[in-house]
Amino acid sequence: MMAVGWNTIQNIKRIEAMANKMGFEFSPGRDRYIDSGDSIHLVPLGDALPHYRRGAEIFTGSVEDIGTWLEGLLWARNYDEMLRVSNEKKRTEREQTERNKQLMKTIKSGKLVEGPLGYGDDDDIDSDEEDEYDQIPF
């Protein structure tokens, strides 16, 4: 049995708070057939990340692995902001647009819709727009 000290507990809480701030939460593994041991899974937190299906396992690893992965994701977001490619406002607007598309499709179909709706969907609310890939001659 391994003893867990105060610093380890604080590190786990810090990483969990960082994950929640970025739209993820810790989850046990869903695969009953593979012994995941001490691994923790990151899944989307509610509808915080509408581009992912709810319950999708985004990353799996130890607490240290998840901390490193989240730091890398935060670095990438900061780098995008530095290059003026994206920022928090643009991400929030795009996520709300995706939520609105999912809501419209849910209302139209009567079934809960999760995950990204692409331009290839026949029932997409933007389906009256011409798909740019239809113009490519093959």
C-alpha positions as CSV (number, residue, x, y, z in Angstrom):
1,M,0.0,0.0,0.0
2,M,1.3,3.4,-1.0
3,A,1.1,6.3,1.4
4,V,-0.3,9.5,-0.1
5,G,1.0,12.7,1.4
6,W,-0.4,16.2,1.6
7,N,1.5,17.5,-1.4
8,T,0.2,14.6,-3.6
9,I,-3.4,15.4,-2.6
10,Q,-2.9,19.1,-3.3
11,N,-1.3,18.3,-6.7
12,I,-4.3,16.1,-7.6
13,K,-6.8,18.9,-6.5
14,R,-4.8,21.5,-8.6
15,I,-4.8,19.3,-11.7
16,E,-8.5,18.5,-11.2
17,A,-9.3,22.3,-10.9
18,M,-7.3,23.0,-14.0
19,A,-9.2,20.2,-15.9
20,N,-12.5,21.7,-14.8
21,K,-11.5,25.2,-15.8
22,M,-10.6,23.9,-19.3
23,G,-13.9,21.9,-19.6
24,F,-12.9,18.4,-18.5
25,E,-13.5,16.2,-15.6
26,F,-11.9,13.1,-14.1
27,S,-13.7,9.8,-14.8
28,P,-13.1,6.1,-14.1
29,G,-12.4,4.0,-17.2
30,R,-15.4,2.7,-19.1
31,D,-13.7,-0.4,-20.6
32,R,-14.5,-3.3,-18.3
33,Y,-12.2,-5.7,-20.2
34,I,-9.0,-3.7,-19.9
35,D,-7.5,-3.3,-16.4
36,S,-6.7,0.4,-16.4
37,G,-4.9,0.2,-13.1
38,D,-4.2,3.7,-11.7
39,S,-5.1,5.6,-14.9
40,I,-7.6,8.4,-14.9
41,H,-9.7,9.4,-17.8
42,L,-10.6,12.9,-18.9
43,V,-14.1,13.4,-20.3
44,P,-15.9,16.6,-21.3
45,L,-17.6,18.3,-18.4
46,G,-21.3,18.5,-19.2
47,D,-21.8,20.5,-22.3
48,A,-18.7,22.6,-21.7
49,L,-17.0,21.2,-24.9
50,P,-19.8,20.7,-27.4
51,H,-17.5,19.5,-30.1
52,Y,-17.0,16.2,-28.2
53,R,-19.6,13.6,-27.4
54,R,-20.5,13.5,-23.8
55,G,-18.6,10.7,-22.1
56,A,-15.9,10.6,-24.8
57,E,-12.5,9.7,-23.2
58,I,-10.3,12.5,-24.4
59,F,-7.2,11.5,-22.5
60,T,-6.1,8.6,-20.3
61,G,-3.1,8.5,-18.0
62,S,-1.7,9.0,-14.6
63,V,-2.2,12.2,-12.6
64,E,1.2,13.4,-13.8
65,D,0.4,12.6,-17.4
66,I,-2.9,14.4,-17.3
67,G,-1.2,17.4,-15.7
68,T,1.4,17.5,-18.4
69,W,-1.2,17.1,-21.1
70,L,-3.3,19.9,-19.7
71,E,-0.3,22.2,-19.4
72,G,0.4,21.5,-23.1
73,L,-3.2,22.3,-24.0
74,L,-3.0,25.5,-22.1
75,W,0.3,26.4,-23.8
76,A,-1.2,25.7,-27.2
77,R,-4.2,28.0,-26.4
78,N,-1.8,30.8,-25.2
79,Y,0.3,30.3,-28.3
80,D,-2.9,30.7,-30.5
81,E,-3.7,33.9,-28.6
82,M,-0.2,35.2,-29.1
83,L,-0.5,34.6,-32.9
84,R,-4.0,36.1,-32.8
85,V,-5.4,33.0,-34.4
86,S,-7.9,32.4,-31.6
87,N,-8.8,33.7,-28.2
88,E,-11.2,32.8,-25.4
89,K,-14.0,34.9,-26.9
90,K,-13.7,33.2,-30.3
91,R,-13.7,29.8,-28.7
92,T,-16.7,30.6,-26.6
93,E,-18.6,31.9,-29.6
94,R,-17.8,28.8,-31.7
95,E,-18.8,26.5,-28.8
96,Q,-22.2,28.4,-28.5
97,T,-22.7,28.1,-32.3
98,E,-22.2,24.3,-32.0
99,R,-24.6,24.1,-29.1
100,N,-27.2,26.0,-31.1
101,K,-26.7,23.6,-34.1
102,Q,-27.1,20.6,-31.8
103,L,-30.2,22.1,-30.2
104,M,-31.8,22.8,-33.6
105,K,-31.1,19.3,-34.8
106,T,-32.4,17.9,-31.5
107,I,-35.6,19.8,-31.9
108,K,-36.0,18.8,-35.5
109,S,-35.3,15.1,-35.0
110,G,-36.7,14.6,-31.5
111,K,-33.6,12.8,-30.4
112,L,-30.7,14.2,-28.3
113,V,-27.8,15.1,-30.6
114,E,-24.2,15.1,-29.3
115,G,-20.9,15.8,-30.9
116,P,-19.9,17.9,-33.9
117,L,-22.3,18.5,-36.8
118,G,-20.3,18.7,-40.0
119,Y,-21.2,20.1,-43.3
120,G,-21.7,16.5,-44.6
121,D,-24.8,15.9,-42.5
122,D,-27.9,15.8,-44.6
123,D,-30.1,17.2,-41.9
124,D,-27.6,19.9,-40.9
125,I,-29.3,23.3,-40.4
126,D,-26.7,24.8,-42.8
127,S,-27.4,22.0,-45.4
128,D,-28.9,24.6,-47.9
129,E,-25.4,26.1,-48.2
130,E,-23.3,24.5,-51.0
131,D,-20.6,22.3,-49.7
132,E,-17.2,23.5,-50.8
133,Y,-16.0,20.0,-51.3
134,D,-18.6,19.3,-53.9
135,Q,-16.8,21.7,-56.2
136,I,-13.6,19.6,-56.3
137,P,-13.5,17.6,-59.6
138,F,-12.3,14.0,-59.1
